[in-house]
Amino acid sequence: MSRMQVVLSWSGGKDSALALQALRDAPKIEVAALLTSVTRKYERISVHGVRRALLERQAEQLKLPLLTIELDPVTTNDAYESAFLSALERVRRQMKDVKTIAFGDLFLTDVRAYRERLLAPTDFEPLFPIWGLDTAKLARKCVRDGFVARVVVVDTTQLDGSFAGHPFDDAFRSLR
């Protein structure tokens, strides 16, 4: 049976990891690579701020090739879109069987619509393997399945800043 080849848009965070798990659990799908935006000067994943060295270690541990979208520290949305579409051209050349880009989005309809619009003029299809799933259940699954995650950003209007660095575990999830 031929499996659908997919590249996963990877943020380095738990939603991406859960999306990867869902994709790997799907018998008709094979994840071919991770695709990540990295800010050049800071050498960090653009959204989560994860260091490039850790990103590379994640890809190595997952046994997946890593494709990066290199962005300037101050970039426009137009520049991001151009870099993203250039990365898709690299995917097209290097991985001819890949026609699908997966995203770990859960519920932000505007983000999903943006991704769908961005891919519309290409021959790539978007895939959202954890879209609409209950976030509380996903959080329990994340802990139960042994994912290791740490809180890297804290909204101090919701929680004390001292929680930065805290493990994402049952004790953290039970905080109100």
N, C-alpha and C positions, 0 to 999 in steps of 0.2 A: 504494500500500500504506500503510495506516495504521500508524504506529509507536506502541508502548506508551510513554506518557509516564511518566517516573520522576523523583523527587526524590532526590538523593544526600545522605546524611548525611555532612558534610564536616568533617574534623578539621584540615585544613591540612597533613597529613603525607603521607608517600610511599604508605602503604596506601590512603588516599583517592584519591590521584592515580592509582594503579594500578587502582583500582576504576573511576574515571572513564574511564580509557583502555579498559578492558574493555567498559564500557557503550557507549562511543562506537564501538567496533569491532563491536558487535552490530547488524546491519542492521535488526532489528525493534524497536530501543529508541532513544528520544530522551530525553536528560537535559534536564529542564525547568528545574531550579534546584538550588542547593546549600542545605542546611539545616545551620546551625551553632549550637552553644551558646556564648554569650559571657558571661563574668563581668563584670557591670556596672562595678563600682568599678575593676577592673584593666584593663578594655577589652581582654581577651585571650580567645582560644578556651579554653574551660573545661578541656579535656583536655591539650592540647599547650602552652598558654601563648603561642601565636602572637598577636602584636599585631593588634588590629582593623584597623589601617591596612594591614597586610600581607594579612590575610584579604580585605579589600575589593579590594586590588590583584590577588590571585589570581582572585577572581570576575570582575573586569574583564578580565583577560588571557584567562580561559577563556570569556569572552563568555556568562556565565550569571548570571541573577538570583540574589541572595543573600537568603535568609530567615534571620533570627536568632531564637534562643531566648534571651531575656535572663534571666540568673540572678543572684541575690544572691551576694556573696563566700562567705558561709556559708549553705549550702542543704541541705535534707534530700532524700532520695530521693523522698519524696512531692511536694515542691515541684518537683523536676526533672520528675517524671512529669506533673504538672499542667501545667507550662509546655510540655512536649513535646506533650502532647495538644492544648493550645491552639494551638500552632504548626500541628498537623495540621488543625485547624479552619480556620486561615487558608489553608493549602494548598487545602483543599476548596473554600473560597469563591473564591479567586483563580485556581485552576488546576483547573477542573472535570474535566479529562481525566486527572489524575494519580490513580492508584489504587495506586501502588507506591512504597515507600521502600527505597532501596538502601543497603547498609552495606559498608564496606571491611574487615570482619572476616575473619580468616584461619583461626583454629583454636581460639579459646576458646569451647568449647561452652556454658559457663555464660552468657557474654555473648550469644551467639546466642539461647539459650533465653529470656533476659531480654527481648531485643528482640521475639522472637516473642510472648511473653506480653503485652508492652506494646501491641503492635499488634492482638492477638486481638479485643478488643472494638470495634475500629474497622473501617472497610471498606477499610483499606489493607493491602496484602500486602507482606511483607518480601522482599527480594532480596539475595543475597550473591554477587556476581559473581566474587570471587576466593577464595571459601571453599575451604579444603582444598588450595590450590595449594602446591607446594613452595616454602618461603620462600627457600631458597638460589637457586633458579631465578628467583624474583621479584626478588631482590636484584640478580642479574646483569642481568635484563631492565631494571630501573630504571636502572642505570648505562649499559647498552648503548643504551637508547632516549633517553638524554640528559637524564633527570630531574636536577634540581639540588636536592640536599637536604643539610642540615647536621645534625650530631649536636647535639641541644639538651638532652638529659638523659643522664647517665652513671651507671651503677650502679658505684660506686667499689669494690665488692667484686669486680667483674669486670674493670674497666679503669680506668686512671688518669684522674682528673678533668680533666687537661689536654686530653683528647680532645674536650671540649665545644667546639663550634664547628667541628670538623673536617669537611671535606666527606665525604659518604657516597659513596665512590668505590671503585675496585678496591683501592687501597692500604689503605683502612680495612677493607674486607671481608676482606682477607687476614690481618688481625691475629688472633692466637689468644689 
